[in-house]
C-alpha cells in the first residue's frame, strides 16, 4: 500500500519521488537531470511553454532566467495527491515571476480557458516540455490539454488575421445595408412547406443534378450563392439563395440574375450590390463577427436582424439556419469540403469556369498554384476513400459535425466529401420523405413573425444621428491630441471603446499604444473614413 502515496526520497542531489510503482525523477540525480534538460530547451519569443506535472519544479528557474519577455510558462498538475505532497517543498520565490502559472486541473479544456481569460495576444505558439515522469501517469490527458491549448492559439490568430483584413469591409457593408432593412422580411417568416434540400457547390453536386432536374419540385431548394449558376444552367429555380460574401467577386455568382422572385437569405455584411438584385425579397441575418459596441448599439435600436454565431462557410450557415427554422427532414448535397486537385467546385460554377478559361499550354493548371497556398492534406471521406482537403475546409467540416451532433433529421445525399456527421441517404430515400411529408413544420410560425416591416425608419435615423454626434466629438479630440493643443489623453482613452470596430484593422490594436502619435493618427484617419461611410449610408434613407 505504500506506493499508493507519493514517497519523497533523498538522494543527496535533490528529492526523487516514487509513486504508483514509478520513479518520477532520476534515482541518482533528480535535480541535475531536470535542470540540464531545461537549460538545453530553447524558448522562442511569443511562446507558451506547457509543462505537465512539474512536481518539485526542478529546472523551472533555469527556464525563467532565459524566458523572453513576451513568453509564458504554464505548469499543470492533474493529480491532487501529487500536488499536496510536493507543494510544501516548492521554492516559493519562483512564483514571484508573473510569467509563471501553476494550475491543478483534470479538465482538458482548463489550460485553454485560462489562456482565453488572460488573453492570447501576443502568444503565437505553444511548446510541450516534460521535466518529470509525472507526465507518464496520464499522458493522454496532458496531450489533450496541449492540443486544445494549441487550437486556442491557432483559432485566435486565424480570427485575428481575418478581422485584420475584412473587418473594415464588413462594417462598411453593414452600414450600407442598414437602410435595406426597412423593406426586408423577417427570416423567421420564411415559409417552408417541403423537405429542405441544401445545395452546395462542391463536386458532388454534379451527381445530384439529374435528381434535382427531375424531382427538385418535391423539395424546398436552398442554393448557396456559388451553386446558383449551376442551377440556372439546368433550368432549375431554387426556392431560396443564401450568401455571406462581402467582396465584389461574389457578383460573378449572380450574373444574369434579376432576383426573379427568389428569396435571398444573407448576412447583413453581404455585398450591398447583391441585396439590390433581390430588392424587397431579402431576409437578413447577422453574424457576430466580433464583440463590438457598434453591434450592441444596433441591437439596442432594434436594428440587428436574427443574430447567429460567425460560421465562416456559407454551406455551414445554411445548415445552421434551416435547422433552426425547420423541424422536418433536411438533405444536403455539394457540401464536400474536399476536392480533387485542380477542381475545387462543381462544373458550371464561376470559380471553375474562370480557372478553365485561364488554362493554356504553358500553364495547364493555374488553379493548382492557388490550392498550394494552403497545405494540401489527405483525409478520409465519408466512404473511407482518400481525398484532398486543407485545414480551413476540414475545419468547416468539423464545425458542421458539431452542429449536427445529436440531430436525426439531417441527411447527406452527396456521394463524396468529408464526413459531416449527417446520416448517409440516397435520392430514393429523400423522395420517399418528400412524398410522406406534405408540409414542413416551421419553428416560429408566420403569424408570430409577419412578413411586414420589422425595422422602422425613425430608429435608423436616430442611430445615424447618434453615431455622427459621437464621431464628431471624438475626431475633434484626436486632432487636438495630434496638434499638441490638448493633453487630455485619458478622455481619448475613455472614448476609444465606443469605436472599437476601428481597432480591428490595426495590427497594434491589442497593445493600444495610446501615447503613440502614429496610433492616434491612424485612429483619426479611420474616424474620418467611418464618418464618410456613415454620411453615405445615411443618404440611402432618402430612397426608403
Secondary structure as UniProt FT lines:
FT   HELIX           2..4
FT   STRAND          7..10
FT   STRAND          15..19
FT   TURN            20..21
FT   STRAND          22..23
FT   HELIX           30..40
FT   STRAND          47..52
FT   TURN            55..56
FT   TURN            58..59
FT   HELIX           60..65
FT   TURN            69..70
FT   STRAND          72..77
FT   HELIX           80..87
FT   TURN            88..89
FT   HELIX           92..96
FT   TURN            98..99
FT   STRAND          100..104
FT   TURN            108..109
FT   HELIX           110..118
FT   TURN            121..122
FT   STRAND          125..128
FT   HELIX           133..137
FT   HELIX           139..178
FT   HELIX           179..183
FT   HELIX           187..189
FT   STRAND          196..199
FT   TURN            203..204
FT   HELIX           205..215
FT   HELIX           216..218
FT   STRAND          220..224
FT   HELIX           225..227
FT   HELIX           228..233
FT   TURN            234..235
FT   STRAND          240..243
FT   HELIX           248..254
FT   TURN            255..256
FT   TURN            260..261
FT   STRAND          263..267
FT   TURN            268..269
FT   HELIX           272..278
FT   TURN            279..280
FT   STRAND          282..288
FT   HELIX           293..300
FT   TURN            301..302
FT   STRAND          307..309
FT   HELIX           314..325
FT   STRAND          330..333
FT   STRAND          339..340
FT   TURN            341..342
FT   TURN            347..348
FT   HELIX           350..358
FT   TURN            364..365
FT   HELIX           366..371
FT   TURN            372..373
FT   STRAND          377..381
FT   TURN            382..383
FT   STRAND          386..389
FT   HELIX           391..404
FT   TURN            405..406
FT   STRAND          410..412
FT   STRAND          423..424
FT   HELIX           427..436
FT   TURN            446..448
FT   HELIX           457..483
FT   HELIX           489..496
FT   HELIX           497..502
FT   TURN            503..505
FT   TURN            507..511
FT   TURN            514..515
FT   HELIX           517..539
FT   HELIX           540..543
//
